[in-house]
Amino acid sequence: MTILDGLRIAFRSILANRTRSSLTILGLLIGVSSVIALIAVGQGAQEGVKAQISNLGTDLLFIRPVASNSGNTRGAAGSGATIFAEDADAIRDANIPGILHVAPQLNFSAQAIAGENNQLVSIIGTDQEYLSARGLIIKSGSFISDKDVKNSSLSIVLGSEISSSLFPEVDPVGKNVRLSIGGGRISFNLRVKGVLQGIGGESTQDDYVFIPVTALQSRIMALRNVSGKTVINQITLRSASGINQEEVSSLVNDFLTKHHNKQEPDFTITSQSQLLDAASKVNAVFTLLLGSVAGISLFVGAIGVMNIMLVSVTERTREIGIRRAVGATSSDIAIQFLLEAVTLSVCGGIMGILVGVAGAEFVNGQEILGEVMTTVVQPWSIVLAFFVAGAVGIVSGIYPAYRAALLDPIIALRNE
């Protein structure tokens, strides 16, 4: 018996039991489509995180304080008051090779009010270097200047989204914005100095506002440490393109440890590439878990194929006896049932691929539970799903085919 003859018999047998065959194919369809769709969701999440980190800028290093300690209680990572705005100035003055820009960063939240419009905003206290360090562009007006920092000016620069929200129809430059902090217990009026060009995509820079890092510290003493230094959350360094960031990080680490008069660093330095690697590893595990969950349904589908083929062998015992009596060998019988199992699996696999890709494309861009979903269909997931479907057919068909091949033709012919 040729392969072509075997396929013809396989299709005839499948069509003779349409309902049973359809349910078997449906099980594989669900398994294969789930694998493709869930891997697409995992890959989309990974690409989204990468885009967010990349939109921070390029060739960046981040200096953050270590965790705070109070007695035997350790605070959250980055909660210590060990990094100061003055450290950024010291790093600039040190002229460390490979560093282009240094910018301090103090993060906090406040209610921004402009006329009848108000919005909760994330505020970054920084200086003139931040614009270049993050590769941002001013749309109108100007960014924070060195003079603003030295004079602790109550100036503010708006991200594009905040500008559109607070001043939907006018250019905000020169207008006033009131920042309300601590539920209104503290408030300041600031003059809008500039508006950033919108970045779009996954960037959060459009949703920030920027003020001189010294603007509030000079007016709220609680924001300074006992020595009068300006406590900040982070220092952002932008290195030259293509330079070895590990070497730059080591130079900065040595300098700042010495500058703080410490034996061990009281800060951490993280590169953008390290953040990307960490995010990629986390999302790879996430994608693997999603694929594994979908793989369970594919395994259930494989059991369905084996079950249906065992039932088919039992039902067609007399047919097997007749084929053996007219000259079919054990190998012919085994190949016949194996081809039927593979045909069922491949049909389910092809349909599953079509449904999985269509489902992933449909979900892409949809808002689900307040989050915009991003899916990325990977070609390797389609190839993997197809070959898994074929493998399911082979593995699930081997035992039923073996059972069919072992049937004694005399006993098979006696079967009613």
C-alpha positions in Angstrom: 0.0 0.0 0.0 1.3 3.4 -1.0 1.2 6.5 1.2 -1.3 8.0 -1.2 -3.6 5.0 -0.8 -3.3 5.2 2.9 -4.2 8.9 2.9 -7.2 8.2 0.7 -8.4 5.5 3.1 -7.7 7.8 6.0 -9.9 10.6 4.6 -12.7 8.2 3.8 -12.7 6.9 7.3 -12.6 10.4 8.8 -15.6 11.5 6.6 -17.5 8.3 7.5 -17.5 9.5 11.2 -17.9 13.2 10.8 -19.2 14.1 14.3 -16.5 12.0 16.1 -13.7 13.3 13.9 -14.9 16.9 14.2 -14.8 16.7 18.0 -11.3 15.2 17.9 -10.1 17.9 15.5 -11.7 20.6 17.7 -9.7 19.4 20.7 -6.5 19.8 18.7 -7.7 23.1 17.2 -8.2 24.6 20.7 -4.8 23.3 21.9 -2.8 24.6 18.9 -4.6 28.0 18.8 -4.2 28.5 22.5 -0.4 27.9 22.2 -0.1 30.5 19.4 -2.4 33.1 21.0 -0.9 32.9 24.5 2.7 33.0 23.2 1.7 36.0 21.2 0.3 37.7 24.4 3.5 36.9 26.2 5.7 38.2 23.4 3.6 41.3 23.2 4.0 42.0 26.9 7.8 41.5 26.5 8.0 43.9 23.6 5.9 46.5 25.5 8.3 46.4 28.5 11.3 46.7 26.2 9.7 49.7 24.5 9.0 51.4 27.9 12.7 50.9 28.9 14.0 52.0 25.5 11.9 55.1 25.6 13.7 56.2 28.8 16.6 57.1 26.4 19.6 55.3 25.2 23.0 54.4 26.7 21.7 55.2 30.2 23.0 54.4 33.7 20.9 54.8 36.8 22.3 55.6 40.3 19.8 54.9 43.1 20.1 54.8 46.9 20.3 51.5 48.8 17.4 50.4 51.0 16.9 52.4 54.2 17.6 50.8 57.6 15.8 51.6 60.9 17.0 49.3 63.7 16.2 45.8 62.5 13.8 46.9 59.9 14.9 47.2 56.3 13.0 49.4 53.9 12.1 49.0 50.3 14.9 49.0 47.6 15.9 52.6 46.8 14.3 54.0 50.0 17.5 55.3 51.6 18.5 59.0 51.8 22.0 58.4 50.4 21.9 60.1 47.0 21.9 63.9 46.7 21.6 66.5 43.9 25.0 67.7 44.9 26.3 64.2 43.9 25.3 64.9 40.3 27.3 68.1 40.3 30.3 66.3 41.7 30.1 63.6 39.0 30.0 66.3 36.3 33.0 68.1 37.8 34.9 64.9 37.9 34.8 64.6 34.1 34.7 60.8 34.2 35.5 59.4 30.7 32.5 58.3 28.7 29.9 60.3 30.5 28.1 62.9 28.4 25.2 64.1 30.7 24.4 63.8 34.3 20.9 64.6 35.7 19.5 64.4 39.2 15.9 63.2 39.6 13.5 63.6 42.5 10.1 61.9 42.0 6.8 62.8 43.8 3.1 63.3 43.0 0.8 66.3 43.3 -2.5 67.6 42.1 -1.9 70.1 39.2 -4.6 72.7 38.8 -5.0 75.2 35.9 -8.3 77.1 36.0 -11.1 74.6 35.9 -8.9 71.7 34.9 -7.0 69.6 37.3 -5.1 66.3 37.2 -2.9 64.1 39.5 0.6 64.3 38.0 3.9 62.7 38.5 6.6 65.4 39.1 10.3 65.1 38.4 12.6 67.6 40.1 15.7 67.9 38.0 18.0 70.3 36.3 19.1 71.5 32.8 20.9 68.2 32.0 17.8 66.1 32.0 16.6 67.1 28.6 19.8 65.9 26.9 20.2 62.9 29.2 16.8 61.6 28.2 17.0 62.8 24.6 13.8 64.9 24.9 12.7 67.7 22.6 11.1 71.0 23.6 8.0 71.8 21.6 7.5 75.4 22.8 9.2 77.6 25.4 12.3 76.3 27.0 13.4 73.7 29.5 14.7 74.2 33.1 17.9 76.3 33.0 20.9 76.4 35.3 19.7 79.7 36.5 16.4 78.2 37.5 18.1 75.6 39.6 20.4 78.1 41.3 17.5 80.5 42.0 15.1 77.7 43.0 12.7 79.2 40.6 9.0 78.1 40.6 9.1 77.2 37.0 7.4 74.1 35.4 7.8 72.3 32.1 4.8 70.1 31.0 4.8 66.8 29.2 2.6 66.8 26.1 -0.2 64.8 27.6 -0.4 67.0 30.7 -0.3 70.1 28.6 -3.3 68.9 26.5 -5.2 68.0 29.7 -4.6 71.2 31.6 -4.6 73.6 28.6 -6.6 71.8 25.9 -6.9 74.8 23.5 -4.2 77.3 24.3 -0.4 77.4 24.5 0.4 77.1 28.2 3.8 78.9 28.1 3.6 81.8 30.5 0.4 80.5 32.2 0.2 79.5 35.9 -0.2 76.0 37.3 -0.8 75.4 41.0 0.7 72.3 42.5 -1.2 71.0 45.5 0.8 68.6 47.7 -0.3 66.5 50.7 -4.0 66.8 50.1 -3.8 70.6 49.8 -1.8 71.2 52.9 1.0 72.6 50.8 0.6 74.4 47.5 2.7 76.5 45.1 2.0 78.5 42.0 4.4 77.9 39.2 4.8 79.5 35.8 4.9 77.2 32.7 8.2 77.7 31.1 7.9 75.1 28.3 6.1 72.1 26.8 7.8 68.9 25.7 7.4 67.4 22.2 5.2 64.3 22.5 7.0 61.0 22.2 3.9 58.7 22.0 3.9 54.9 22.1 4.8 53.4 25.5 6.6 56.5 26.8 5.8 57.9 30.2 7.7 61.1 29.6 4.5 62.6 28.1 2.7 62.2 31.4 5.3 64.0 33.6 5.9 67.6 34.6 9.4 68.9 35.4 10.5 71.5 38.0 13.9 72.7 39.2 15.2 70.1 41.7 15.8 72.9 44.2 12.4 74.5 43.9 10.6 72.8 46.8 13.6 71.9 48.9 14.4 75.6 49.5 10.9 76.1 50.7 10.2 72.8 52.5 13.0 72.0 54.9 11.7 68.4 55.5 12.9 67.6 52.0 16.5 68.2 53.0 18.7 66.0 55.2 20.3 67.2 58.4 23.3 68.6 56.5 21.1 70.6 54.2 21.7 68.5 51.1 19.0 67.9 48.6 17.9 64.3 48.9 16.9 62.8 45.5 15.7 59.4 44.2 18.0 58.9 41.3 20.8 60.2 39.2 20.6 59.5 35.4 23.9 59.2 33.5 24.0 59.2 29.7 27.2 57.6 28.3 28.7 57.9 24.9 27.2 55.6 22.3 29.0 52.3 22.0 31.1 52.7 25.1 31.5 49.8 27.6 29.0 50.7 30.2 30.5 48.3 32.7 33.7 50.2 32.7 31.9 53.5 33.1 29.8 52.1 35.9 33.0 50.9 37.7 34.6 54.4 37.4 31.4 56.1 38.7 31.1 53.5 41.5 34.7 54.2 42.7 34.3 57.9 42.5 31.0 58.2 44.3 32.0 55.7 47.0 35.1 57.9 47.7 33.0 61.1 47.4 30.7 59.7 50.1 33.7 58.7 52.3 32.4 55.2 52.5 34.2 51.8 52.4 31.3 50.2 50.6 28.8 51.9 48.1 25.6 53.2 49.7 24.0 53.2 46.3 23.4 50.9 43.3 24.2 51.5 39.6 22.1 49.8 37.0 22.6 50.1 33.2 19.8 50.2 30.7 21.0 46.9 29.2 20.7 45.3 32.6 17.1 46.5 32.9 16.4 45.1 29.4 18.0 41.8 30.2 16.1 41.5 33.5 12.8 42.4 31.8 13.5 39.9 29.0 14.2 37.1 31.5 11.0 37.8 33.5 8.9 37.9 30.4 10.5 34.8 29.0 9.4 32.9 32.1 5.9 34.5 31.7 5.7 33.4 28.1 6.9 29.9 29.0 4.2 29.6 31.7 1.5 30.8 29.2 2.7 28.3 26.6 2.8 25.5 29.2 -0.8 26.2 30.2 -1.8 26.0 26.5 0.3 22.9 26.1 -1.9 21.1 28.6 -4.9 21.5 26.3 -2.8 20.3 23.4 -1.9 17.2 25.6 -5.6 16.6 26.2 -6.2 16.8 22.5 -3.5 14.2 21.9 -5.3 11.9 24.4 -8.4 12.4 22.4 -6.7 11.4 19.2 -5.4 8.2 20.8 -8.8 7.4 22.3 -10.6 7.8 19.0 -8.0 5.7 17.1 -8.3 2.9 19.7 -12.1 3.0 19.3 -11.7 2.9 15.6 -9.4 -0.2 15.8 -12.1 -2.0 17.9 -14.9 -1.0 15.6 -13.1 -2.0 12.4 -11.7 -5.3 13.5 -13.6 -7.2 10.8 -12.3 -4.7 8.2 -8.8 -5.3 9.3 -9.3 -9.1 9.0 -10.6 -8.6 5.4 -7.6 -6.5 4.4 -5.3 -9.0 5.9 -7.1 -11.8 4.0 -6.7 -10.1 0.7 -3.0 -9.6 1.1 -2.4 -6.5 3.4 0.6 -6.9 5.6 0.9 -5.9 9.3 2.9 -2.9 8.1 0.1 -1.8 5.8 -2.4 -2.0 8.6 -0.1 0.0 11.0 0.6 2.6 8.4 -3.1 3.0 7.6 -4.1 3.8 11.2 -1.0 5.9 11.8 -1.9 8.0 8.7 -5.4 8.5 10.0 -4.1 9.8 13.3 -1.6 12.1 11.6 -4.3 13.3 9.2 -6.6 14.2 12.1 -3.8 16.0 14.0 -2.5 17.9 11.0 -6.1 19.1 10.1 -6.6 20.2 13.7 -3.1 21.9 13.6 -3.8 23.8 10.5 -7.2 25.0 11.7 -5.6 25.9 15.1 -2.9 28.0 13.4 -5.5 29.9 11.5 -7.7 30.5 14.6 -4.7 31.3 16.8 -3.3 33.9 14.5 -6.7 35.4 13.8 -7.4 35.5 17.6 -4.1 37.2 18.4 -4.6 39.8 15.7 -8.1 40.5 16.9 -6.9 41.0 20.5 -4.0 43.2 19.5 -4.9 46.8 20.4 -8.1 45.9 22.2 -8.6 47.4 25.7 -9.2 44.6 28.3 -9.7 45.4 32.0 -8.4 48.9 31.4 -5.2 47.8 29.6 -4.5 48.0 25.9 -3.4 44.5 24.8 -0.4 44.0 22.6 0.2 40.7 20.8 3.2 39.7 18.7 2.7 36.5 16.6 6.1 34.9 16.3 6.8 32.7 13.2 8.6 30.2 15.3 5.4 29.6 17.4 3.5 28.8 14.2 6.2 26.4 13.0 6.3 24.9 16.5 2.6 24.4 16.7 2.4 22.8 13.3 5.2 20.3 14.1 3.7 19.6 17.6 0.4 18.8 15.9 2.2 16.4 13.5 4.1 14.8 16.4 0.8 14.5 18.4 -0.6 12.5 15.5 2.4 10.2 15.3 2.7 9.6 19.0 -1.1 9.2 19.5 -1.3 6.9 16.5 1.6 4.5 17.2 -0.1 2.4 19.9 -3.5 2.0 18.1 -1.6 1.2 14.9 0.5 -1.3 16.7 -2.7 -2.9 18.2 -4.3 -3.0 14.7 -1.2 -4.6 13.2 -1.1 -7.4 15.9 -4.7 -8.6 15.2 -4.8 -12.2 14.0 -6.6 -12.1 10.7 -8.6 -15.3 11.5 -9.9 -13.9 14.8 -10.5 -10.6 13.1 -12.7 -12.2 10.4 -14.8 -14.0 13.1 -15.6 -10.6 14.7 -19.2 -9.4 14.3 
